[in-house]
Amino acid sequence: MRLFAFLLLFITSCLAAEPAKIPVLIVDGQNNHNWKSTTPVMKDALERSGRFTVEVTTTPANNAPQEEWVKWRPQFKNFKAVISNYNGANWPMEVKIAFDNYVKGGGGFVCIHAANNSFPDWPQYNEMIGLGGWGGRSEKSGPYVYVKDGSLVRDTSPGAGGNHGAQFEFNVDLFGEGAEHPVTKGLPASWKHCKDELYDKLRGPAENMKVLATATSQVTNRPEPMIMVLDYGKGRVFHTPMGHADYSMKCVGFYTVLQRGTEWAATGAVTIPVPAAFPDKNKTLPAP
């Protein structure tokens, strides 16, 4: 009887020690990129960590009847973080208000690649993501933010927001608080990211924003923000312009950054370890 009680206590304590999985939601459905191939990769990256449960909500198509948009009402409050793989038509006002209230009230938000092209005329969204591109963005949207001589520059001179050169493998370099912030702590000072678009000349309010890592553009020859974290009300936002295509995501570096950034956005802490096998500054490392 004592042995049974001991075993029961041991099993119960082990179960109690295992943290509950974090429910997260991926939003897709419209994008000028192939969301049908990238959403499954992001879902795999998150689920593979063992830390998350992942649901996907797909918006109606751009030419869908209005009644389909009326039915699309994602329940953001049921999730600890929302990940955007969306770049398309404006959401219904009711959904936009619900999302703003969700993040402002303490929900996590993860902005991936072309999601920062979305909603150029939605002020609250642009505050959330800090920097964005395309969609008519210009100096009126906010400064162009980049790094020069080890410091962030907020360039308010006239110019379009959003640009990139040909896809290539590039190095991601820790910057600022990157060595100590929970998302990037323990990552190497520089690592090689797989073939991707390197966004440059991003513009936006850039308030309450920390740049944790940069990559040097082959167009501007400047270190451009690649990993950012922001506060929005009580909410936390993780933003990376990396992730153009499925092949741009299928590397250990991207998997790790997405996992850790999402956990931080959802909880404010990071428990997911940096894997022992991680790309160095000379070579990429494909994801499993």
C-alpha positions in Angstrom: 0.0 0.0 0.0 2.8 2.4 0.9 4.6 1.6 -2.4 1.4 2.3 -4.3 0.9 5.6 -2.5 4.6 6.5 -3.3 4.2 5.7 -6.9 1.0 7.7 -7.1 2.6 10.7 -5.5 5.6 10.4 -7.8 3.5 10.3 -11.0 1.3 13.2 -9.8 4.4 15.3 -9.0 5.8 14.6 -12.5 2.6 15.5 -14.2 2.3 18.7 -12.1 5.9 19.7 -13.0 5.2 19.5 -16.8 4.0 22.9 -17.9 0.6 23.1 -19.6 0.8 23.6 -23.4 0.2 27.1 -24.7 -2.7 27.5 -27.1 -1.8 29.6 -30.1 -3.7 30.6 -33.3 -2.3 31.1 -36.8 -4.2 33.5 -39.0 -3.9 33.0 -42.8 -6.1 32.9 -45.9 -4.7 35.8 -48.0 -1.1 36.7 -48.7 1.0 37.7 -51.7 3.2 34.8 -50.5 2.3 31.1 -50.5 0.5 30.8 -47.1 -0.7 27.3 -48.0 2.9 26.1 -47.8 4.2 28.3 -45.0 1.5 27.8 -42.4 2.1 24.0 -42.1 5.8 24.7 -41.6 5.1 27.2 -38.8 2.6 24.8 -37.2 5.2 22.0 -37.3 7.9 24.3 -35.8 5.6 25.2 -32.9 4.2 21.7 -32.2 7.6 20.1 -32.5 8.8 22.1 -29.5 6.2 20.3 -27.4 5.2 23.6 -25.8 2.2 24.6 -27.9 -1.2 23.5 -29.2 -1.8 25.2 -32.6 -5.1 26.0 -34.3 -5.4 27.8 -37.7 -8.1 30.2 -38.8 -8.3 30.9 -42.5 -10.0 34.1 -43.7 -12.4 34.2 -46.6 -10.8 34.8 -50.0 -10.5 38.4 -51.2 -13.5 38.0 -53.6 -15.6 36.0 -51.2 -19.3 37.0 -50.6 -19.8 39.4 -47.7 -21.7 36.8 -45.7 -18.5 34.7 -45.4 -16.7 37.7 -43.8 -19.7 38.2 -41.5 -19.2 34.6 -40.2 -15.4 34.9 -39.8 -15.1 35.8 -36.1 -11.9 34.3 -34.6 -12.1 33.9 -30.8 -8.7 35.5 -30.0 -9.5 35.4 -26.2 -9.1 31.6 -26.3 -5.4 31.8 -27.2 -2.3 33.0 -25.5 -0.8 34.3 -28.7 -1.9 35.0 -32.3 0.5 34.5 -35.2 -0.1 36.4 -38.4 0.7 34.8 -41.8 -1.7 37.2 -43.4 -1.3 40.0 -45.9 -4.6 40.9 -47.7 -7.9 42.7 -47.4 -8.9 44.6 -44.3 -10.6 42.5 -41.6 -14.1 43.5 -40.6 -14.1 46.4 -38.1 -15.6 44.1 -35.4 -12.6 41.7 -35.8 -10.1 44.6 -35.9 -11.5 46.0 -32.6 -11.5 42.6 -31.0 -7.9 42.0 -32.0 -6.7 45.4 -30.8 -8.4 44.8 -27.5 -6.9 41.3 -27.3 -3.3 42.5 -27.7 -3.7 45.7 -25.7 -5.3 43.6 -22.9 -2.3 41.3 -22.6 -2.5 38.8 -25.5 0.6 37.9 -27.5 1.1 38.7 -31.2 3.6 37.2 -33.6 4.2 39.0 -36.9 5.9 37.0 -39.6 7.4 38.3 -42.9 4.7 39.8 -45.2 2.3 40.2 -42.3 4.2 43.5 -41.8 2.9 44.5 -45.3 -0.7 44.4 -44.0 -3.0 47.1 -43.0 -1.0 50.2 -43.8 -4.0 52.4 -42.9 -4.7 50.7 -39.5 -2.9 52.9 -36.9 -3.1 50.4 -34.1 -1.7 47.6 -36.1 1.2 49.7 -37.2 1.9 50.5 -33.6 1.8 46.8 -32.7 4.3 45.7 -35.4 6.6 48.8 -35.1 7.8 48.7 -38.7 6.2 47.7 -41.9 6.6 47.8 -45.6 4.8 48.4 -48.9 1.1 49.2 -49.1 1.9 52.9 -49.8 4.0 53.3 -46.6 6.3 56.3 -46.7 7.9 58.8 -44.3 4.3 59.7 -43.3 4.1 56.2 -41.8 7.1 56.7 -39.6 10.9 56.7 -39.7 13.1 54.2 -41.6 14.9 52.4 -38.8 18.3 50.8 -39.3 21.6 50.5 -37.6 24.7 52.6 -38.1 27.9 52.5 -36.1 26.3 50.3 -33.5 23.3 52.6 -32.9 19.7 52.6 -34.1 18.9 55.4 -36.6 15.4 56.8 -37.0 15.6 58.3 -40.5 12.7 60.7 -41.2 13.8 61.7 -44.7 11.3 61.1 -47.5 11.1 57.7 -49.1 9.0 54.6 -49.6 8.7 52.0 -46.9 9.7 48.4 -47.8 12.2 46.9 -50.2 14.4 43.8 -50.7 16.9 42.4 -53.1 17.3 38.9 -54.5 16.9 36.1 -52.1 20.1 34.7 -50.6 21.6 33.1 -47.4 22.5 35.8 -44.9 23.9 36.1 -41.4 21.7 37.2 -38.5 23.6 39.2 -35.9 22.6 39.8 -32.3 22.2 43.5 -31.5 21.5 45.7 -28.5 19.9 43.6 -25.8 19.9 40.6 -28.0 22.5 38.8 -25.9 20.3 39.1 -22.7 16.7 39.2 -23.9 14.8 35.9 -23.2 14.0 35.4 -26.9 17.6 35.5 -28.2 19.6 34.8 -25.0 21.9 31.8 -25.7 21.9 32.2 -29.4 25.3 32.7 -31.1 26.4 36.2 -31.9 26.0 35.5 -35.6 24.4 32.6 -37.5 23.6 31.8 -41.1 20.0 31.9 -42.1 18.8 30.0 -45.2 17.7 31.5 -48.5 15.2 34.3 -47.9 14.2 37.8 -48.7 16.0 40.4 -46.6 13.6 43.2 -46.0 15.1 46.7 -45.9 13.8 50.3 -45.6 11.0 49.3 -43.2 9.1 52.2 -41.8 6.6 52.7 -38.9 6.0 54.3 -35.5 8.8 52.0 -34.0 7.7 53.0 -30.4 8.3 50.7 -27.4 10.4 48.6 -29.8 13.7 46.7 -29.1 15.8 45.4 -32.0 17.4 42.2 -30.9 19.1 41.1 -34.2 19.9 42.6 -37.6 21.0 41.4 -41.0 23.1 43.4 -43.5 21.1 44.2 -46.7 22.9 43.6 -50.0 20.8 46.6 -51.2 21.5 49.2 -48.5 24.7 47.8 -47.1 23.1 48.5 -43.7 22.1 46.3 -40.8 18.4 46.1 -41.0 16.1 44.9 -38.1 15.5 41.1 -38.3 14.2 40.3 -34.8 12.1 42.8 -32.9 10.1 42.8 -29.7 7.5 45.4 -28.7 5.1 46.3 -25.9 1.6 47.2 -26.9 -0.6 48.0 -23.9 -0.3 45.0 -21.7 0.5 42.8 -24.7 3.8 41.6 -26.1 4.7 41.5 -29.8 7.4 39.4 -31.5 8.2 40.5 -35.1 10.5 39.0 -37.6 10.7 39.9 -41.4 12.3 36.5 -42.1 10.2 33.7 -43.6 9.4 34.4 -47.2 8.7 30.8 -48.3 8.6 27.3 -46.8 12.3 26.8 -47.7 13.1 30.1 -45.8 11.6 28.6 -42.7 12.9 25.1 -42.8 16.1 25.8 -40.8 17.0 25.2 -37.2 17.6 29.0 -36.7 14.1 30.0 -37.9 12.4 27.2 -36.0 14.2 28.2 -32.8 13.5 31.9 -33.1 9.8 31.3 -33.9 9.4 28.9 -31.0 11.1 31.2 -28.5 9.5 34.4 -29.8 6.0 32.9 -29.7 6.6 31.6 -26.1 7.8 35.0 -25.0 4.8 36.8 -26.7 2.4 34.4 -25.0 3.9 34.2 -21.5 6.7 36.8 -21.1 9.2 34.1 -20.4 11.2 31.5 -22.5 11.7 27.9 -21.4 12.4 26.4 -24.8 16.2 25.7 -25.0 18.5 26.6 -27.8 19.3 23.3 -29.5 22.8 22.0 -29.3 22.9 21.7 -33.0 22.4 25.2 -34.3 23.7 27.0 -37.4 27.0 28.9 -37.1 28.1 32.0 -39.0 29.3 29.9 -41.9 26.7 27.3 -42.6 22.9 26.9 -42.4 21.3 23.9 -40.7 18.1 22.5 -42.1 15.2 21.8 -39.7 14.2 18.2 -39.1 
